[in-house]
Amino acid sequence: MQFQVSDAIILRHIDYGEADRVVTFFTPQQGRCKGFARGARNSRKRFGTALEPFAQVRVHWSPAKGSGLPPLREVELIDLRVGLRSDLLSLALAGYGCELVEELVGDDPGHPDIYQLLRAFLDHLATAGPSPTARLLFELRLLHQIGYVPHLLHCAECFGPLADEVAFDPHRGGSLCGGCAPAAGGVRLGLTTVGSLARLLRSPPEQFAGINLGERTLAEGGAALATALNIHLSRPLRSLRFLREISRAFEG
């Protein structure tokens, strides 16, 4: 019997029966996977804290038998990312990032760039804590790597130049010039915000530290990315609702 081994990020787990767990994890080559951890809640030796969400691990599993889930033989803990577990907003943002990846990538295999992006995002939350800039960077880069990034620096319909204020409509491809934009509707962005988003796409995809964005870019860019993400989501994200509640509590 041939076993499989891969580095992975634990996305979530569900308790099953009296002692078992169903574990969802994300790998560079196989993408999203699920496995059955027998006795996980009783066996500290085999699994310990390695099945906790957001942990960096190395998973050993056997091929599935029939229609069942593949059994997890061992999960080695590499990094629990303790830093993000002491901050509720970091936890909420980590949960949002993991659910966003799971929803947009689904069961498609072979996304090493997205795996590295998620890994870098979680590492940043663990070491530097949460920030609106880190969230915007993650959302923008994820859209780009999946192939959903909208047109930014020219009109998505006529490919002409943009005015100082841009109408952003992801349903129509992204930025729209004055002639193509409707009189109302869409998200209004300053041309400087559009330029900032385009420049961020040229930054190293795993770099989060040392990037600072102004309030206008964060507000306008965040609103634009929210609309761009929403058209590709099949359901509301539970983690996003929780993130909004936690964010409001911190702001209040």
ABEGO torsion letter per residue (X at the ends): XBBBBBBBBBABBBBBEAABBBBBBBBAAAEBBBBBBBGAAABAAAAEAAABBGBBBBBBBBBBBEABBBBBABBBBABAGAAAAABAAAAAAAAAAAAAAAAAAEABBGBAAAAAAAAAAAAAAAAAEBBAAAAAAAAAAAAAAAGABBBAABBAAAGBBBBABBBBBAAAGEBBBAAABBABEEBBBBAAAAAAAAAAAABBAABABGBBBBAAAAAAAAAAAAAAAAAABABBBAAAAAAAAAAAAAAX
